[in-house]
Amino acid sequence: MSFVKPITLSDNEFLYYSRQLLLPDWSESQQLALKQKTVLIIGLGGLGCPAATYLAGAGVGQLWLCDGDKVELSNLPRQPLYKPADVGMLKATAAKAALSAYNPFIQITAFTQNADEQMLHLLLTKVDFVLDCSDNLATKLLLNRLCLQYQRSWAGASAVAYQGYSWFMPASVKEDKAASLPQNTTGCLQCLGHNVPLAVGGCSSQGAYAPLVATLALQLCITALDFLRGIAVKTRFQLYQHQNQNFVPLSIAVDPQCSVCQLPRLQHIKSPLPARPQQQKTCNQPEEHGL
């Protein structure tokens, strides 16, 4: 008769998360549940760095970091995971080192390449939530399509200059739309057509206000933590305006001819990556992957 040792928080973990555990709606069982979750973060720039930091601090058990870019000096004002000494390093590698030192009780995995379709086919079936912190339209539309097909809830954002957008798309969006396409159903990013909120050239040509980018990143982090803790999160799409410092709810009109919404679900594709462990171990130097 086998005996499985129950997963518990160590004394040091209790101390590490103590202020969080004092919250009236945050319990040890929730902390343990969070420890069993895996979040995939696509992009480790101005959005990905703050989001990854606070998800790590909150105790998400596994963070999978995906970015093939290298740290540049111009990144440092809005990407606080990196230091001047990291310039020239792969962002995923530098971020992994910083986050592992920040919270030694979670596992960090770095994928040192930009997300492509082949990679996402392998990863999406193994994660609990996806954060789109990328800085290009192609990646956002790819995530929009594959997350709907694999029924993975995801949140994302884009920002340029003094304006930004953020959204949350639950796994049920496709199912809601596939029934009868009611007028109040929220569409996906593909339904926006040419109005997808990402300026051509992005930050490199139009600049970026670092506090605005961080504001969007923290909102993504809050959304992810609510979802992972089992708190109901509604579909949303919103504009953030720096001048008014507020979020303005917007709606995505359903396109009955949307090519993404009509796609069938994809079946699980066997991945060469190891299966997610039932009981995670403390890992200061997790493995790094380049698919």
C-alpha positions in Angstrom: 0.0 0.0 0.0 1.7 3.2 -1.2 1.6 6.4 0.8 1.7 9.8 -1.0 3.1 12.6 1.2 0.7 15.5 1.2 1.8 18.7 -0.3 2.3 21.4 2.4 4.0 24.7 2.8 7.3 24.8 4.5 8.0 27.2 7.4 9.9 29.4 5.1 7.2 29.5 2.5 4.7 30.5 5.2 7.0 33.4 6.1 7.5 34.3 2.5 3.8 34.4 1.7 2.8 35.6 5.2 1.3 39.0 4.2 -0.6 37.4 1.4 -1.9 34.7 3.7 -3.3 37.4 6.0 -5.8 38.5 3.4 -9.3 37.3 4.4 -10.0 35.5 1.1 -6.5 33.9 0.8 -6.0 30.6 2.6 -3.2 28.0 2.9 -5.3 25.7 0.6 -5.4 28.4 -2.0 -1.7 29.0 -1.7 -1.1 25.3 -2.2 -3.4 25.2 -5.2 -1.5 28.1 -6.7 1.7 26.2 -6.2 0.3 23.5 -8.5 -0.4 25.9 -11.4 1.6 26.6 -14.5 1.5 29.9 -16.4 3.0 30.5 -19.8 4.3 34.0 -20.3 5.0 35.0 -23.9 7.3 38.0 -24.1 9.6 39.3 -21.4 9.6 43.0 -22.1 7.8 45.9 -20.5 4.7 43.8 -19.9 6.3 40.4 -19.2 8.8 41.6 -16.6 6.4 43.1 -14.0 3.8 40.4 -14.6 6.3 37.6 -14.1 7.7 39.3 -11.0 4.4 39.5 -9.2 3.2 36.1 -10.3 6.5 34.7 -9.0 6.1 36.6 -5.7 2.5 35.3 -5.4 3.7 31.8 -5.6 2.6 30.4 -8.9 4.3 27.1 -8.9 5.7 27.0 -12.4 6.4 29.9 -14.7 7.3 29.1 -18.3 9.1 32.1 -19.9 9.2 32.4 -23.6 11.3 35.1 -25.4 14.1 34.8 -28.0 15.2 38.5 -27.8 18.3 39.8 -26.1 18.5 42.5 -23.4 19.2 46.0 -24.8 20.2 49.1 -22.8 17.0 50.8 -24.0 15.0 48.1 -22.3 16.1 48.7 -18.8 13.8 51.7 -17.8 10.6 49.6 -18.2 11.9 46.0 -17.8 13.0 45.8 -14.2 14.1 42.2 -14.2 17.3 43.2 -16.0 20.4 45.1 -15.0 23.1 46.8 -17.1 25.2 43.7 -16.7 22.5 41.7 -18.5 22.8 43.6 -21.7 23.4 41.2 -24.5 22.0 38.2 -22.6 18.9 36.3 -23.8 15.9 37.8 -22.0 14.5 34.4 -21.0 17.8 33.4 -19.4 18.3 36.7 -17.5 14.7 36.7 -16.4 14.9 33.1 -15.2 18.0 33.9 -13.1 16.4 37.0 -11.5 13.1 35.2 -10.7 14.8 32.1 -9.3 16.7 34.4 -6.9 13.5 36.3 -6.1 11.5 33.3 -5.1 13.4 30.0 -4.5 10.2 28.1 -3.8 8.9 28.0 -7.4 10.1 26.5 -10.6 11.1 28.6 -13.6 11.6 27.3 -17.1 13.1 29.4 -19.9 12.4 28.9 -23.6 15.0 30.9 -25.4 13.1 31.5 -28.6 10.2 33.5 -29.8 6.9 31.7 -29.7 5.9 30.1 -33.0 3.0 27.7 -33.9 5.0 24.5 -33.4 6.1 25.5 -30.0 2.6 26.6 -28.9 1.1 23.3 -30.0 3.5 21.6 -27.6 3.0 24.0 -24.6 -0.6 25.0 -24.5 -2.0 21.6 -23.4 0.3 21.7 -20.4 -0.4 25.1 -18.9 -3.2 26.5 -16.8 -3.1 30.0 -18.1 -1.4 32.1 -20.8 -0.2 35.7 -20.6 0.4 37.4 -23.9 3.0 40.0 -23.2 4.4 40.0 -26.8 5.0 43.1 -28.8 3.9 42.0 -32.3 0.6 41.4 -34.0 1.4 38.0 -35.5 2.0 36.5 -32.1 -1.2 37.9 -30.6 -3.3 36.6 -33.5 -1.6 33.2 -33.3 -2.3 33.0 -29.5 -5.9 34.1 -30.2 -6.4 31.2 -32.6 -4.6 28.5 -30.7 -5.9 29.4 -27.2 -9.5 29.2 -28.6 -8.8 25.9 -30.3 -7.1 24.4 -27.2 -9.7 26.0 -24.9 -7.0 27.8 -22.8 -8.0 31.0 -21.0 -5.6 33.8 -21.7 -5.0 37.5 -21.1 -3.0 40.0 -23.0 -2.2 43.6 -23.5 -0.5 46.0 -25.9 0.8 49.5 -25.3 2.5 52.3 -27.2 3.2 55.9 -26.2 0.5 56.9 -23.7 -2.2 54.5 -24.6 -2.8 50.8 -24.1 -5.3 47.9 -24.4 -5.8 44.8 -22.3 -8.1 41.8 -22.6 -9.1 38.6 -21.0 -10.5 35.7 -23.1 -11.9 32.7 -21.3 -11.7 29.2 -22.6 -15.4 29.3 -23.2 -15.5 32.1 -25.8 -15.5 29.7 -28.7 -18.3 27.6 -27.2 -20.4 30.7 -26.5 -20.1 31.9 -30.1 -20.6 28.5 -31.7 -24.1 28.1 -30.4 -26.2 30.8 -32.0 -24.0 33.9 -32.1 -26.1 36.1 -29.9 -25.7 39.9 -30.2 -24.1 40.2 -26.7 -21.4 37.6 -27.3 -17.9 38.9 -27.2 -15.8 38.3 -30.2 -12.1 37.3 -30.4 -9.2 39.4 -31.5 -9.6 38.1 -35.1 -13.1 39.5 -35.2 -11.5 43.0 -34.9 -10.0 42.5 -38.4 -7.8 45.5 -39.2 -8.7 47.2 -35.9 -6.5 44.9 -33.8 -5.0 47.3 -31.2 -1.3 47.2 -31.9 0.4 50.2 -33.6 2.8 49.4 -36.4 6.3 49.8 -35.2 5.3 49.7 -31.6 7.6 51.2 -28.9 10.7 51.2 -31.1 9.2 53.9 -33.4 6.6 55.7 -31.2 8.0 55.3 -27.7 6.5 54.0 -24.5 5.6 55.5 -21.1 7.0 52.9 -18.6 4.5 53.5 -15.8 1.6 52.9 -18.3 3.1 49.7 -19.5 3.6 48.6 -15.8 0.0 49.4 -15.1 -1.2 47.1 -17.8 1.2 44.4 -16.7 -0.1 44.5 -13.1 -3.6 44.3 -14.3 -2.7 41.2 -16.3 -1.2 39.7 -13.2 -4.3 40.4 -11.1 -6.4 38.8 -13.8 -4.2 35.7 -13.9 -4.2 35.3 -10.1 -8.0 35.7 -9.9 -8.4 33.0 -12.5 -5.9 30.6 -11.0 -7.5 31.0 -7.6 -10.9 30.1 -9.0 -12.4 33.6 -8.9 -14.9 34.2 -11.7 -13.3 36.5 -14.4 -15.5 37.8 -17.2 -14.5 38.3 -20.8 -13.3 41.8 -21.2 -11.5 44.2 -23.6 -10.6 47.6 -22.5 -8.7 50.8 -23.3 -6.3 52.4 -20.8 -5.8 56.1 -21.2 -2.9 57.7 -19.4 -4.5 61.2 -19.5 -7.5 60.0 -17.5 -5.8 57.1 -15.7 -8.7 54.8 -16.1 -9.8 51.7 -18.0 -12.6 52.2 -20.5 -14.6 49.0 -21.3 -14.9 48.3 -25.0 -16.7 45.5 -26.9 -15.7 43.3 -29.8 -18.5 42.8 -32.2 -19.0 39.2 -33.2 -18.0 38.4 -36.8 -20.2 35.5 -38.0 -17.6 34.8 -40.7 -14.6 34.8 -38.3 -12.2 32.1 -39.5 -10.9 31.6 -36.0 -14.2 31.2 -34.1 -15.3 28.5 -36.6 -12.3 26.3 -36.1 -12.7 23.0 -34.4 -11.0 22.1 -31.2 -7.5 20.7 -31.6 -6.7 17.3 -30.0 -3.8 16.9 -27.6 -0.5 16.7 -29.4 2.1 14.6 -27.6 4.9 16.8 -26.4 8.5 15.9 -25.8 8.5 18.0 -22.7 8.2 16.2 -19.4 4.8 15.9 -17.8 3.9 18.4 -15.1 4.8 16.9 -11.7 2.2 16.1 -9.1 4.4 17.6 -6.4 6.7 20.4 -7.3 10.2 20.7 -5.8 12.0 23.8 -4.8 14.3 24.7 -7.7 16.8 27.4 -7.7 18.3 26.6 -11.1 15.5 25.1 -13.3 16.1 23.8 -16.8 16.3 25.9 -19.9 14.8 24.9 -23.2 15.4 26.0 -26.7 12.9 24.2 -28.9 
